[in-house]
Amino acid sequence: SSLKLVLLLNCSWIDAAKFLTGASAVGSLAIPIILRHANMIETGAMFIEFTSFFIFVCTLMCFHRASLEDDW
């Protein structure tokens, strides 16, 4: 019974982390688009934000691949 509770709590944390990661990714793309649509930022600033997001995603993918190759 306690093992089931631990597994359930662990799964809840994983689900929460996935939700927050998804919300952050969508927000990182949507906020610059919304600001550009409202003419609060220029097109160049929007593309700079998209470029930084792309670099961040590439860094995460490289880190993930490197961590898969490590022997713990």
mmCIF file as Biopython writes it, N, C-alpha, C and O atoms, coordinates in Angstrom:
data_model
#
loop_
_atom_site.group_PDB
_atom_site.id
_atom_site.type_symbol
_atom_site.label_atom_id
_atom_site.label_alt_id
_atom_site.label_comp_id
_atom_site.label_asym_id
_atom_site.label_entity_id
_atom_site.label_seq_id
_atom_site.pdbx_PDB_ins_code
_atom_site.Cartn_x
_atom_site.Cartn_y
_atom_site.Cartn_z
_atom_site.occupancy
_atom_site.B_iso_or_equiv
_atom_site.auth_seq_id
_atom_site.auth_asym_id
_atom_site.pdbx_PDB_model_num
ATOM 1   N N  . SER A ? 1  ? 0.821  -1.188 0.000   1.0 0.0 1  A 1 
ATOM 2   C CA . SER A ? 1  ? 0.000  0.000  0.000   1.0 0.0 1  A 1 
ATOM 3   C C  . SER A ? 1  ? 0.874  1.265  0.000   1.0 0.0 1  A 1 
ATOM 4   O O  . SER A ? 1  ? 0.584  2.216  -0.726  1.0 0.0 1  A 1 
ATOM 5   N N  . SER A ? 2  ? 1.932  1.277  0.806   1.0 0.0 2  A 1 
ATOM 6   C CA . SER A ? 2  ? 2.801  2.445  0.844   1.0 0.0 2  A 1 
ATOM 7   C C  . SER A ? 2  ? 3.604  2.559  -0.450  1.0 0.0 2  A 1 
ATOM 8   O O  . SER A ? 2  ? 3.927  3.663  -0.887  1.0 0.0 2  A 1 
ATOM 9   N N  . LEU A ? 3  ? 3.929  1.409  -1.067  1.0 0.0 3  A 1 
ATOM 10  C CA . LEU A ? 3  ? 4.634  1.445  -2.339  1.0 0.0 3  A 1 
ATOM 11  C C  . LEU A ? 3  ? 3.758  2.060  -3.421  1.0 0.0 3  A 1 
ATOM 12  O O  . LEU A ? 3  ? 4.245  2.826  -4.253  1.0 0.0 3  A 1 
ATOM 13  N N  . LYS A ? 4  ? 2.469  1.731  -3.416  1.0 0.0 4  A 1 
ATOM 14  C CA . LYS A ? 4  ? 1.549  2.319  -4.378  1.0 0.0 4  A 1 
ATOM 15  C C  . LYS A ? 4  ? 1.447  3.831  -4.183  1.0 0.0 4  A 1 
ATOM 16  O O  . LYS A ? 4  ? 1.377  4.585  -5.153  1.0 0.0 4  A 1 
ATOM 17  N N  . LEU A ? 5  ? 1.438  4.261  -2.941  1.0 0.0 5  A 1 
ATOM 18  C CA . LEU A ? 5  ? 1.360  5.690  -2.646  1.0 0.0 5  A 1 
ATOM 19  C C  . LEU A ? 5  ? 2.610  6.405  -3.143  1.0 0.0 5  A 1 
ATOM 20  O O  . LEU A ? 5  ? 2.522  7.488  -3.722  1.0 0.0 5  A 1 
ATOM 21  N N  . VAL A ? 6  ? 3.771  5.801  -2.919  1.0 0.0 6  A 1 
ATOM 22  C CA . VAL A ? 6  ? 5.020  6.410  -3.380  1.0 0.0 6  A 1 
ATOM 23  C C  . VAL A ? 6  ? 5.030  6.493  -4.894  1.0 0.0 6  A 1 
ATOM 24  O O  . VAL A ? 6  ? 5.422  7.516  -5.455  1.0 0.0 6  A 1 
ATOM 25  N N  . LEU A ? 7  ? 4.602  5.420  -5.570  1.0 0.0 7  A 1 
ATOM 26  C CA . LEU A ? 7  ? 4.563  5.432  -7.028  1.0 0.0 7  A 1 
ATOM 27  C C  . LEU A ? 7  ? 3.560  6.460  -7.544  1.0 0.0 7  A 1 
ATOM 28  O O  . LEU A ? 7  ? 3.819  7.131  -8.543  1.0 0.0 7  A 1 
ATOM 29  N N  . LEU A ? 8  ? 2.431  6.587  -6.879  1.0 0.0 8  A 1 
ATOM 30  C CA . LEU A ? 8  ? 1.417  7.559  -7.282  1.0 0.0 8  A 1 
ATOM 31  C C  . LEU A ? 8  ? 1.936  8.985  -7.115  1.0 0.0 8  A 1 
ATOM 32  O O  . LEU A ? 8  ? 1.732  9.823  -7.993  1.0 0.0 8  A 1 
ATOM 33  N N  . LEU A ? 9  ? 2.601  9.266  -6.002  1.0 0.0 9  A 1 
ATOM 34  C CA . LEU A ? 9  ? 3.155  10.597 -5.780  1.0 0.0 9  A 1 
ATOM 35  C C  . LEU A ? 9  ? 4.265  10.900 -6.768  1.0 0.0 9  A 1 
ATOM 36  O O  . LEU A ? 9  ? 4.373  12.023 -7.261  1.0 0.0 9  A 1 
ATOM 37  N N  . ASN A ? 10 ? 5.096  9.895  -7.062  1.0 0.0 10 A 1 
ATOM 38  C CA . ASN A ? 10 ? 6.177  10.078 -8.022  1.0 0.0 10 A 1 
ATOM 39  C C  . ASN A ? 10 ? 5.602  10.382 -9.396  1.0 0.0 10 A 1 
ATOM 40  O O  . ASN A ? 10 ? 6.118  11.251 -10.099 1.0 0.0 10 A 1 
ATOM 41  N N  . CYS A ? 11 ? 4.548  9.687  -9.788  1.0 0.0 11 A 1 
ATOM 42  C CA . CYS A ? 11 ? 3.905  9.919  -11.080 1.0 0.0 11 A 1 
ATOM 43  C C  . CYS A ? 11 ? 3.281  11.315 -11.116 1.0 0.0 11 A 1 
ATOM 44  O O  . CYS A ? 11 ? 3.309  11.974 -12.155 1.0 0.0 11 A 1 
ATOM 45  N N  . SER A ? 12 ? 2.730  11.765 -10.014 1.0 0.0 12 A 1 
ATOM 46  C CA . SER A ? 12 ? 2.133  13.093 -9.966  1.0 0.0 12 A 1 
ATOM 47  C C  . SER A ? 12 ? 3.179  14.178 -10.191 1.0 0.0 12 A 1 
ATOM 48  O O  . SER A ? 12 ? 2.914  15.158 -10.887 1.0 0.0 12 A 1 
ATOM 49  N N  . TRP A ? 13 ? 4.361  14.014 -9.610  1.0 0.0 13 A 1 
ATOM 50  C CA . TRP A ? 13 ? 5.432  14.987 -9.807  1.0 0.0 13 A 1 
ATOM 51  C C  . TRP A ? 13 ? 5.904  14.988 -11.248 1.0 0.0 13 A 1 
ATOM 52  O O  . TRP A ? 13 ? 6.197  16.044 -11.809 1.0 0.0 13 A 1 
ATOM 53  N N  . ILE A ? 14 ? 5.979  13.816 -11.848 1.0 0.0 14 A 1 
ATOM 54  C CA . ILE A ? 14 ? 6.389  13.729 -13.249 1.0 0.0 14 A 1 
ATOM 55  C C  . ILE A ? 14 ? 5.359  14.420 -14.137 1.0 0.0 14 A 1 
ATOM 56  O O  . ILE A ? 14 ? 5.718  15.169 -15.046 1.0 0.0 14 A 1 
ATOM 57  N N  . ASP A ? 15 ? 4.080  14.166 -13.870 1.0 0.0 15 A 1 
ATOM 58  C CA . ASP A ? 15 ? 3.027  14.813 -14.651 1.0 0.0 15 A 1 
ATOM 59  C C  . ASP A ? 15 ? 3.064  16.327 -14.479 1.0 0.0 15 A 1 
ATOM 60  O O  . ASP A ? 15 ? 2.881  17.062 -15.449 1.0 0.0 15 A 1 
ATOM 61  N N  . ALA A ? 16 ? 3.296  16.798 -13.270 1.0 0.0 16 A 1 
ATOM 62  C CA . ALA A ? 16 ? 3.373  18.240 -13.021 1.0 0.0 16 A 1 
ATOM 63  C C  . ALA A ? 16 ? 4.565  18.852 -13.759 1.0 0.0 16 A 1 
ATOM 64  O O  . ALA A ? 16 ? 4.453  19.941 -14.322 1.0 0.0 16 A 1 
ATOM 65  N N  . ALA A ? 17 ? 5.691  18.163 -13.759 1.0 0.0 17 A 1 
ATOM 66  C CA . ALA A ? 17 ? 6.877  18.660 -14.460 1.0 0.0 17 A 1 
ATOM 67  C C  . ALA A ? 17 ? 6.637  18.720 -15.966 1.0 0.0 17 A 1 
ATOM 68  O O  . ALA A ? 17 ? 7.053  19.671 -16.628 1.0 0.0 17 A 1 
ATOM 69  N N  . LYS A ? 18 ? 5.968  17.705 -16.503 1.0 0.0 18 A 1 
ATOM 70  C CA . LYS A ? 18 ? 5.656  17.710 -17.937 1.0 0.0 18 A 1 
ATOM 71  C C  . LYS A ? 18 ? 4.705  18.848 -18.287 1.0 0.0 18 A 1 
ATOM 72  O O  . LYS A ? 18 ? 4.873  19.505 -19.314 1.0 0.0 18 A 1 
ATOM 73  N N  . PHE A ? 19 ? 3.715  19.080 -17.442 1.0 0.0 19 A 1 
ATOM 74  C CA . PHE A ? 19 ? 2.767  20.175 -17.683 1.0 0.0 19 A 1 
ATOM 75  C C  . PHE A ? 19 ? 3.475  21.522 -17.660 1.0 0.0 19 A 1 
ATOM 76  O O  . PHE A ? 19 ? 3.271  22.350 -18.547 1.0 0.0 19 A 1 
ATOM 77  N N  . LEU A ? 20 ? 4.309  21.745 -16.644 1.0 0.0 20 A 1 
ATOM 78  C CA . LEU A ? 20 ? 4.999  23.029 -16.546 1.0 0.0 20 A 1 
ATOM 79  C C  . LEU A ? 20 ? 5.985  23.229 -17.693 1.0 0.0 20 A 1 
ATOM 80  O O  . LEU A ? 20 ? 6.156  24.350 -18.172 1.0 0.0 20 A 1 
ATOM 81  N N  . THR A ? 21 ? 6.629  22.164 -18.133 1.0 0.0 21 A 1 
ATOM 82  C CA . THR A ? 21 ? 7.542  22.261 -19.267 1.0 0.0 21 A 1 
ATOM 83  C C  . THR A ? 21 ? 6.776  22.632 -20.535 1.0 0.0 21 A 1 
ATOM 84  O O  . THR A ? 21 ? 7.213  23.486 -21.305 1.0 0.0 21 A 1 
ATOM 85  N N  . GLY A ? 22 ? 5.638  21.986 -20.743 1.0 0.0 22 A 1 
ATOM 86  C CA . GLY A ? 22 ? 4.820  22.304 -21.911 1.0 0.0 22 A 1 
ATOM 87  C C  . GLY A ? 22 ? 4.296  23.726 -21.880 1.0 0.0 22 A 1 
ATOM 88  O O  . GLY A ? 22 ? 4.307  24.420 -22.897 1.0 0.0 22 A 1 
ATOM 89  N N  . ALA A ? 23 ? 3.837  24.164 -20.716 1.0 0.0 23 A 1 
ATOM 90  C CA . ALA A ? 23 ? 3.335  25.533 -20.579 1.0 0.0 23 A 1 
ATOM 91  C C  . ALA A ? 23 ? 4.449  26.551 -20.827 1.0 0.0 23 A 1 
ATOM 92  O O  . ALA A ? 23 ? 4.216  27.593 -21.439 1.0 0.0 23 A 1 
ATOM 93  N N  . SER A ? 24 ? 5.634  26.253 -20.360 1.0 0.0 24 A 1 
ATOM 94  C CA . SER A ? 24 ? 6.766  27.145 -20.573 1.0 0.0 24 A 1 
ATOM 95  C C  . SER A ? 24 ? 7.145  27.212 -22.053 1.0 0.0 24 A 1 
ATOM 96  O O  . SER A ? 24 ? 7.444  28.284 -22.578 1.0 0.0 24 A 1 
ATOM 97  N N  . ALA A ? 25 ? 7.130  26.062 -22.713 1.0 0.0 25 A 1 
ATOM 98  C CA . ALA A ? 25 ? 7.469  26.037 -24.140 1.0 0.0 25 A 1 
ATOM 99  C C  . ALA A ? 25 ? 6.445  26.810 -24.959 1.0 0.0 25 A 1 
ATOM 100 O O  . ALA A ? 25 ? 6.816  27.581 -25.844 1.0 0.0 25 A 1 
ATOM 101 N N  . VAL A ? 26 ? 5.171  26.613 -24.676 1.0 0.0 26 A 1 
ATOM 102 C CA . VAL A ? 26 ? 4.122  27.331 -25.411 1.0 0.0 26 A 1 
ATOM 103 C C  . VAL A ? 26 ? 4.211  28.824 -25.119 1.0 0.0 26 A 1 
ATOM 104 O O  . VAL A ? 26 ? 4.081  29.645 -26.027 1.0 0.0 26 A 1 
ATOM 105 N N  . GLY A ? 27 ? 4.428  29.176 -23.866 1.0 0.0 27 A 1 
ATOM 106 C CA . GLY A ? 27 ? 4.544  30.590 -23.507 1.0 0.0 27 A 1 
ATOM 107 C C  . GLY A ? 27 ? 5.746  31.264 -24.146 1.0 0.0 27 A 1 
ATOM 108 O O  . GLY A ? 27 ? 5.681  32.432 -24.527 1.0 0.0 27 A 1 
ATOM 109 N N  . SER A ? 28 ? 6.846  30.526 -24.262 1.0 0.0 28 A 1 
ATOM 110 C CA . SER A ? 28 ? 8.050  31.094 -24.874 1.0 0.0 28 A 1 
ATOM 111 C C  . SER A ? 28 ? 7.844  31.422 -26.345 1.0 0.0 28 A 1 
ATOM 112 O O  . SER A ? 28 ? 8.500  32.313 -26.885 1.0 0.0 28 A 1 
ATOM 113 N N  . LEU A ? 29 ? 6.948  30.716 -26.981 1.0 0.0 29 A 1 
ATOM 114 C CA . LEU A ? 29 ? 6.648  31.012 -28.383 1.0 0.0 29 A 1 
ATOM 115 C C  . LEU A ? 29 ? 5.477  31.977 -28.521 1.0 0.0 29 A 1 
ATOM 116 O O  . LEU A ? 29 ? 5.479  32.829 -29.410 1.0 0.0 29 A 1 
ATOM 117 N N  . ALA A ? 30 ? 4.485  31.854 -27.657 1.0 0.0 30 A 1 
ATOM 118 C CA . ALA A ? 30 ? 3.270  32.648 -27.809 1.0 0.0 30 A 1 
ATOM 119 C C  . ALA A ? 30 ? 3.452  34.100 -27.367 1.0 0.0 30 A 1 
ATOM 120 O O  . ALA A ? 30 ? 2.913  35.008 -27.999 1.0 0.0 30 A 1 
ATOM 121 N N  . ILE A ? 31 ? 4.194  34.326 -26.305 1.0 0.0 31 A 1 
ATOM 122 C CA . ILE A ? 31 ? 4.323  35.690 -25.780 1.0 0.0 31 A 1 
ATOM 123 C C  . ILE A ? 31 ? 4.951  36.646 -26.800 1.0 0.0 31 A 1 
ATOM 124 O O  . ILE A ? 31 ? 4.433  37.746 -26.992 1.0 0.0 31 A 1 
ATOM 125 N N  . PRO A ? 32 ? 6.060  36.256 -27.465 1.0 0.0 32 A 1 
ATOM 126 C CA . PRO A ? 32 ? 6.594  37.184 -28.480 1.0 0.0 32 A 1 
ATOM 127 C C  . PRO A ? 32 ? 5.623  37.429 -29.640 1.0 0.0 32 A 1 
ATOM 128 O O  . PRO A ? 32 ? 5.559  38.536 -30.175 1.0 0.0 32 A 1 
ATOM 129 N N  . ILE A ? 33 ? 4.870  36.397 -30.027 1.0 0.0 33 A 1 
ATOM 130 C CA . ILE A ? 33 ? 3.892  36.572 -31.112 1.0 0.0 33 A 1 
ATOM 131 C C  . ILE A ? 33 ? 2.799  37.546 -30.684 1.0 0.0 33 A 1 
ATOM 132 O O  . ILE A ? 33 ? 2.402  38.416 -31.458 1.0 0.0 33 A 1 
ATOM 133 N N  . ILE A ? 34 ? 2.318  37.402 -29.461 1.0 0.0 34 A 1 
ATOM 134 C CA . ILE A ? 34 ? 1.268  38.293 -28.958 1.0 0.0 34 A 1 
ATOM 135 C C  . ILE A ? 34 ? 1.788  39.729 -28.841 1.0 0.0 34 A 1 
ATOM 136 O O  . ILE A ? 34 ? 1.096  40.677 -29.211 1.0 0.0 34 A 1 
ATOM 137 N N  . LEU A ? 35 ? 3.003  39.878 -28.327 1.0 0.0 35 A 1 
ATOM 138 C CA . LEU A ? 35 ? 3.575  41.224 -28.203 1.0 0.0 35 A 1 
ATOM 139 C C  . LEU A ? 35 ? 3.787  41.861 -29.564 1.0 0.0 35 A 1 
ATOM 140 O O  . LEU A ? 35 ? 3.580  43.064 -29.725 1.0 0.0 35 A 1 
ATOM 141 N N  . ARG A ? 36 ? 4.200  41.065 -30.551 1.0 0.0 36 A 1 
ATOM 142 C CA . ARG A ? 36 ? 4.380  41.605 -31.905 1.0 0.0 36 A 1 
ATOM 143 C C  . ARG A ? 36 ? 3.025  41.993 -32.509 1.0 0.0 36 A 1 
ATOM 144 O O  . ARG A ? 36 ? 2.902  43.027 -33.166 1.0 0.0 36 A 1 
ATOM 145 N N  . HIS A ? 37 ? 2.031  41.167 -32.283 1.0 0.0 37 A 1 
ATOM 146 C CA . HIS A ? 37 ? 0.695  41.462 -32.807 1.0 0.0 37 A 1 
ATOM 147 C C  . HIS A ? 37 ? 0.146  42.758 -32.209 1.0 0.0 37 A 1 
ATOM 148 O O  . HIS A ? 37 ? -0.569 43.503 -32.879 1.0 0.0 37 A 1 
ATOM 149 N N  . ALA A ? 38 ? 0.480  43.019 -30.958 1.0 0.0 38 A 1 
ATOM 150 C CA . ALA A ? 38 ? 0.030  44.246 -30.289 1.0 0.0 38 A 1 
ATOM 151 C C  . ALA A ? 38 ? 0.961  45.428 -30.575 1.0 0.0 38 A 1 
ATOM 152 O O  . ALA A ? 38 ? 0.795  46.503 -29.999 1.0 0.0 38 A 1 
ATOM 153 N N  . ASN A ? 39 ? 1.940  45.229 -31.466 1.0 0.0 39 A 1 
ATOM 154 C CA . ASN A ? 39 ? 2.919  46.263 -31.831 1.0 0.0 39 A 1 
ATOM 155 C C  . ASN A ? 39 ? 3.693  46.791 -30.629 1.0 0.0 39 A 1 
ATOM 156 O O  . ASN A ? 39 ? 4.060  47.966 -30.586 1.0 0.0 39 A 1 
ATOM 157 N N  . MET A ? 40 ? 3.936  45.929 -29.667 1.0 0.0 40 A 1 
ATOM 158 C CA . MET A ? 40 ? 4.724  46.325 -28.500 1.0 0.0 40 A 1 
ATOM 159 C C  . MET A ? 40 ? 6.203  46.024 -28.708 1.0 0.0 40 A 1 
ATOM 160 O O  . MET A ? 40 ? 7.054  46.619 -28.046 1.0 0.0 40 A 1 
ATOM 161 N N  . ILE A ? 41 ? 6.518  45.105 -29.623 1.0 0.0 41 A 1 
ATOM 162 C CA . ILE A ? 41 ? 7.907  44.820 -29.984 1.0 0.0 41 A 1 
ATOM 163 C C  . ILE A ? 41 ? 7.999  44.775 -31.503 1.0 0.0 41 A 1 
ATOM 164 O O  . ILE A ? 41 ? 6.994  44.610 -32.195 1.0 0.0 41 A 1 
ATOM 165 N N  . GLU A ? 42 ? 9.197  44.922 -32.003 1.0 0.0 42 A 1 
ATOM 166 C CA . GLU A ? 42 ? 9.426  44.874 -33.448 1.0 0.0 42 A 1 
ATOM 167 C C  . GLU A ? 42 ? 9.602  43.428 -33.907 1.0 0.0 42 A 1 
ATOM 168 O O  . GLU A ? 42 ? 9.793  42.524 -33.094 1.0 0.0 42 A 1 
ATOM 169 N N  . THR A ? 43 ? 9.537  43.230 -35.207 1.0 0.0 43 A 1 
ATOM 170 C CA . THR A ? 43 ? 9.680  41.889 -35.774 1.0 0.0 43 A 1 
ATOM 171 C C  . THR A ? 43 ? 11.058 41.312 -35.460 1.0 0.0 43 A 1 
ATOM 172 O O  . THR A ? 43 ? 11.177 40.120 -35.177 1.0 0.0 43 A 1 
ATOM 173 N N  . GLY A ? 44 ? 12.083 42.131 -35.505 1.0 0.0 44 A 1 
ATOM 174 C CA . GLY A ? 44 ? 13.436 41.667 -35.207 1.0 0.0 44 A 1 
ATOM 175 C C  . GLY A ? 44 ? 13.556 41.112 -33.795 1.0 0.0 44 A 1 
ATOM 176 O O  . GLY A ? 44 ? 14.213 40.095 -33.575 1.0 0.0 44 A 1 
ATOM 177 N N  . ALA A ? 45 ? 12.924 41.778 -32.847 1.0 0.0 45 A 1 
ATOM 178 C CA . ALA A ? 45 ? 12.952 41.309 -31.463 1.0 0.0 45 A 1 
ATOM 179 C C  . ALA A ? 45 ? 12.253 39.960 -31.331 1.0 0.0 45 A 1 
ATOM 180 O O  . ALA A ? 45 ? 12.683 39.095 -30.568 1.0 0.0 45 A 1 
ATOM 181 N N  . MET A ? 46 ? 11.167 39.794 -32.087 1.0 0.0 46 A 1 
ATOM 182 C CA . MET A ? 46 ? 10.456 38.511 -32.056 1.0 0.0 46 A 1 
ATOM 183 C C  . MET A ? 46 ? 11.349 37.398 -32.598 1.0 0.0 46 A 1 
ATOM 184 O O  . MET A ? 46 ? 11.406 36.310 -32.024 1.0 0.0 46 A 1 
ATOM 185 N N  . PHE A ? 47 ? 12.045 37.667 -33.699 1.0 0.0 47 A 1 
ATOM 186 C CA . PHE A ? 47 ? 12.918 36.642 -34.267 1.0 0.0 47 A 1 
ATOM 187 C C  . PHE A ? 47 ? 14.129 36.362 -33.383 1.0 0.0 47 A 1 
ATOM 188 O O  . PHE A ? 47 ? 14.611 35.230 -33.341 1.0 0.0 47 A 1 
ATOM 189 N N  . ILE A ? 48 ? 14.624 37.366 -32.683 1.0 0.0 48 A 1 
ATOM 190 C CA . ILE A ? 48 ? 15.710 37.140 -31.721 1.0 0.0 48 A 1 
ATOM 191 C C  . ILE A ? 48 ? 15.232 36.198 -30.615 1.0 0.0 48 A 1 
ATOM 192 O O  . ILE A ? 48 ? 15.971 35.306 -30.197 1.0 0.0 48 A 1 
ATOM 193 N N  . GLU A ? 49 ? 14.013 36.391 -30.144 1.0 0.0 49 A 1 
ATOM 194 C CA . GLU A ? 49 ? 13.450 35.512 -29.121 1.0 0.0 49 A 1 
ATOM 195 C C  . GLU A ? 49 ? 13.303 34.091 -29.647 1.0 0.0 49 A 1 
ATOM 196 O O  . GLU A ? 49 ? 13.621 33.137 -28.937 1.0 0.0 49 A 1 
ATOM 197 N N  . PHE A ? 50 ? 12.828 33.934 -30.881 1.0 0.0 50 A 1 
ATOM 198 C CA . PHE A ? 50 ? 12.702 32.594 -31.468 1.0 0.0 50 A 1 
ATOM 199 C C  . PHE A ? 50 ? 14.065 31.922 -31.620 1.0 0.0 50 A 1 
ATOM 200 O O  . PHE A ? 50 ? 14.194 30.718 -31.399 1.0 0.0 50 A 1 
ATOM 201 N N  . THR A ? 51 ? 15.085 32.701 -31.998 1.0 0.0 51 A 1 
ATOM 202 C CA . THR A ? 51 ? 16.437 32.162 -32.128 1.0 0.0 51 A 1 
ATOM 203 C C  . THR A ? 51 ? 16.966 31.702 -30.777 1.0 0.0 51 A 1 
ATOM 204 O O  . THR A ? 51 ? 17.570 30.634 -30.679 1.0 0.0 51 A 1 
ATOM 205 N N  . SER A ? 52 ? 16.746 32.491 -29.748 1.0 0.0 52 A 1 
ATOM 206 C CA . SER A ? 52 ? 17.215 32.090 -28.417 1.0 0.0 52 A 1 
ATOM 207 C C  . SER A ? 52 ? 16.479 30.851 -27.925 1.0 0.0 52 A 1 
ATOM 208 O O  . SER A ? 52 ? 17.069 30.006 -27.252 1.0 0.0 52 A 1 
ATOM 209 N N  . PHE A ? 53 ? 15.190 30.734 -28.255 1.0 0.0 53 A 1 
ATOM 210 C CA . PHE A ? 53 ? 14.433 29.535 -27.887 1.0 0.0 53 A 1 
ATOM 211 C C  . PHE A ? 53 ? 14.990 28.317 -28.614 1.0 0.0 53 A 1 
ATOM 212 O O  . PHE A ? 53 ? 15.135 27.253 -28.011 1.0 0.0 53 A 1 
ATOM 213 N N  . PHE A ? 54 ? 15.305 28.457 -29.897 1.0 0.0 54 A 1 
ATOM 214 C CA . PHE A ? 54 ? 15.880 27.363 -30.681 1.0 0.0 54 A 1 
ATOM 215 C C  . PHE A ? 54 ? 17.222 26.918 -30.097 1.0 0.0 54 A 1 
ATOM 216 O O  . PHE A ? 54 ? 17.486 25.721 -29.987 1.0 0.0 54 A 1 
ATOM 217 N N  . ILE A ? 55 ? 18.061 27.872 -29.728 1.0 0.0 55 A 1 
ATOM 218 C CA . ILE A ? 55 ? 19.360 27.541 -29.126 1.0 0.0 55 A 1 
ATOM 219 C C  . ILE A ? 55 ? 19.164 26.830 -27.792 1.0 0.0 55 A 1 
ATOM 220 O O  . ILE A ? 55 ? 19.876 25.873 -27.489 1.0 0.0 55 A 1 
ATOM 221 N N  . PHE A ? 56 ? 18.216 27.286 -27.004 1.0 0.0 56 A 1 
ATOM 222 C CA . PHE A ? 56 ? 17.919 26.654 -25.718 1.0 0.0 56 A 1 
ATOM 223 C C  . PHE A ? 56 ? 17.452 25.206 -25.908 1.0 0.0 56 A 1 
ATOM 224 O O  . PHE A ? 56 ? 17.892 24.309 -25.189 1.0 0.0 56 A 1 
ATOM 225 N N  . VAL A ? 57 ? 16.562 24.986 -26.879 1.0 0.0 57 A 1 
ATOM 226 C CA . VAL A ? 57 ? 16.063 23.630 -27.144 1.0 0.0 57 A 1 
ATOM 227 C C  . VAL A ? 57 ? 17.206 22.733 -27.620 1.0 0.0 57 A 1 
ATOM 228 O O  . VAL A ? 57 ? 17.297 21.581 -27.195 1.0 0.0 57 A 1 
ATOM 229 N N  . CYS A ? 58 ? 18.063 23.233 -28.478 1.0 0.0 58 A 1 
ATOM 230 C CA . CYS A ? 58 ? 19.220 22.443 -28.935 1.0 0.0 58 A 1 
ATOM 231 C C  . CYS A ? 58 ? 20.136 22.088 -27.771 1.0 0.0 58 A 1 
ATOM 232 O O  . CYS A ? 58 ? 20.652 20.972 -27.699 1.0 0.0 58 A 1 
ATOM 233 N N  . THR A ? 59 ? 20.338 23.035 -26.861 1.0 0.0 59 A 1 
ATOM 234 C CA . THR A ? 59 ? 21.166 22.771 -25.679 1.0 0.0 59 A 1 
ATOM 235 C C  . THR A ? 59 ? 20.545 21.679 -24.814 1.0 0.0 59 A 1 
ATOM 236 O O  . THR A ? 59 ? 21.248 20.787 -24.338 1.0 0.0 59 A 1 
ATOM 237 N N  . LEU A ? 60 ? 19.235 21.747 -24.608 1.0 0.0 60 A 1 
ATOM 238 C CA . LEU A ? 60 ? 18.563 20.711 -23.825 1.0 0.0 60 A 1 
ATOM 239 C C  . LEU A ? 60 ? 18.666 19.344 -24.480 1.0 0.0 60 A 1 
ATOM 240 O O  . LEU A ? 60 ? 18.870 18.341 -23.797 1.0 0.0 60 A 1 
ATOM 241 N N  . MET A ? 61 ? 18.526 19.297 -25.800 1.0 0.0 61 A 1 
ATOM 242 C CA . MET A ? 61 ? 18.624 18.019 -26.502 1.0 0.0 61 A 1 
ATOM 243 C C  . MET A ? 61 ? 20.031 17.443 -26.405 1.0 0.0 61 A 1 
ATOM 244 O O  . MET A ? 61 ? 20.198 16.235 -26.233 1.0 0.0 61 A 1 
ATOM 245 N N  . CYS A ? 62 ? 21.038 18.296 -26.514 1.0 0.0 62 A 1 
ATOM 246 C CA . CYS A ? 62 ? 22.430 17.827 -26.366 1.0 0.0 62 A 1 
ATOM 247 C C  . CYS A ? 62 ? 22.686 17.329 -24.947 1.0 0.0 62 A 1 
ATOM 248 O O  . CYS A ? 62 ? 23.328 16.296 -24.757 1.0 0.0 62 A 1 
ATOM 249 N N  . PHE A ? 63 ? 22.188 18.058 -23.954 1.0 0.0 63 A 1 
ATOM 250 C CA . PHE A ? 63 ? 22.354 17.633 -22.568 1.0 0.0 63 A 1 
ATOM 251 C C  . PHE A ? 63 ? 21.656 16.302 -22.324 1.0 0.0 63 A 1 
ATOM 252 O O  . PHE A ? 63 ? 22.201 15.429 -21.648 1.0 0.0 63 A 1 
ATOM 253 N N  . HIS A ? 64 ? 20.450 16.141 -22.871 1.0 0.0 64 A 1 
ATOM 254 C CA . HIS A ? 64 ? 19.707 14.891 -22.703 1.0 0.0 64 A 1 
ATOM 255 C C  . HIS A ? 64 ? 20.459 13.731 -23.338 1.0 0.0 64 A 1 
ATOM 256 O O  . HIS A ? 64 ? 20.560 12.655 -22.749 1.0 0.0 64 A 1 
ATOM 257 N N  . ARG A ? 65 ? 20.986 13.946 -24.536 1.0 0.0 65 A 1 
ATOM 258 C CA . ARG A ? 65 ? 21.746 12.875 -25.204 1.0 0.0 65 A 1 
ATOM 259 C C  . ARG A ? 65 ? 23.008 12.530 -24.416 1.0 0.0 65 A 1 
ATOM 260 O O  . ARG A ? 65 ? 23.358 11.357 -24.287 1.0 0.0 65 A 1 
ATOM 261 N N  . ALA A ? 66 ? 23.681 13.532 -23.898 1.0 0.0 66 A 1 
ATOM 262 C CA . ALA A ? 66 ? 24.885 13.279 -23.117 1.0 0.0 66 A 1 
ATOM 263 C C  . ALA A ? 66 ? 24.563 12.530 -21.830 1.0 0.0 66 A 1 
ATOM 264 O O  . ALA A ? 66 ? 25.330 11.670 -21.398 1.0 0.0 66 A 1 
ATOM 265 N N  . SER A ? 67 ? 23.430 12.858 -21.219 1.0 0.0 67 A 1 
ATOM 266 C CA . SER A ? 67 ? 23.070 12.180 -19.969 1.0 0.0 67 A 1 
ATOM 267 C C  . SER A ? 67 ? 22.629 10.742 -20.234 1.0 0.0 67 A 1 
ATOM 268 O O  . SER A ? 67 ? 22.756 9.896  -19.349 1.0 0.0 67 A 1 
ATOM 269 N N  . LEU A ? 68 ? 22.116 10.442 -21.426 1.0 0.0 68 A 1 
ATOM 270 C CA . LEU A ? 68 ? 21.755 9.066  -21.755 1.0 0.0 68 A 1 
ATOM 271 C C  . LEU A ? 68 ? 22.991 8.192  -21.921 1.0 0.0 68 A 1 
ATOM 272 O O  . LEU A ? 68 ? 22.948 6.991  -21.657 1.0 0.0 68 A 1 
ATOM 273 N N  . GLU A ? 69 ? 24.093 8.798  -22.361 1.0 0.0 69 A 1 
ATOM 274 C CA . GLU A ? 69 ? 25.319 8.043  -22.583 1.0 0.0 69 A 1 
ATOM 275 C C  . GLU A ? 69 ? 26.105 7.808  -21.313 1.0 0.0 69 A 1 
ATOM 276 O O  . GLU A ? 69 ? 26.985 6.948  -21.292 1.0 0.0 69 A 1 
ATOM 277 N N  . ASP A ? 70 ? 25.817 8.547  -20.251 1.0 0.0 70 A 1 
ATOM 278 C CA . ASP A ? 70 ? 26.511 8.355  -18.974 1.0 0.0 70 A 1 
ATOM 279 C C  . ASP A ? 70 ? 26.093 7.052  -18.317 1.0 0.0 70 A 1 
ATOM 280 O O  . ASP A ? 70 ? 24.926 6.663  -18.365 1.0 0.0 70 A 1 
ATOM 281 N N  . ASP A ? 71 ? 27.051 6.390  -17.708 1.0 0.0 71 A 1 
ATOM 282 C CA . ASP A ? 71 ? 26.750 5.196  -16.920 1.0 0.0 71 A 1 
ATOM 283 C C  . ASP A ? 71 ? 26.689 5.597  -15.457 1.0 0.0 71 A 1 
ATOM 284 O O  . ASP A ? 71 ? 27.691 5.995  -14.864 1.0 0.0 71 A 1 
ATOM 285 N N  . TRP A ? 72 ? 25.511 5.487  -14.890 1.0 0.0 72 A 1 
ATOM 286 C CA . TRP A ? 72 ? 25.325 5.883  -13.502 1.0 0.0 72 A 1 
ATOM 287 C C  . TRP A ? 72 ? 25.712 4.732  -12.652 1.0 0.0 72 A 1 
ATOM 288 O O  . TRP A ? 72 ? 25.643 4.820  -11.427 1.0 0.0 72 A 1 
#
